[in-house]
């Protein structure tokens, strides 16, 4: 793995952890300030943990495949000439 791949992996993980921390902080502060809240979240389709897990794992697989693919090198040594 080269430095760019490692940097992308570290930045993706840190962004996910940062967003998770923000969500956790907002939810805990809201629950502490409003003890009468009984239900958290929206419709069950959005908060279904299995769907969220499937989406995250799919995105992780896609990102891993994209990081492992090598870009195709163009052969710049060939000169394209146009004849009239």
MOWOHU-V484313 format. One record per pair of residues at least 12 apart in sequence whose C-alpha atoms are under 10 Angstrom apart, sorted by the first residue. I is the first residue (numbers start at 0). J is the second residue. D is the distance in whole Angstrom. If there is no record, write none. Layout:
i=(I	I)
j=(J	J)
d=(D	D)
//
This chain:
i=(0	0	3	4	4	4	5	7	7	8	8	8	11	11	26)
j=(66	67	66	63	66	67	66	62	66	62	63	66	59	62	39)
d=(9	9	9	10	6	8	10	10	9	9	9	9	10	10	9)
//
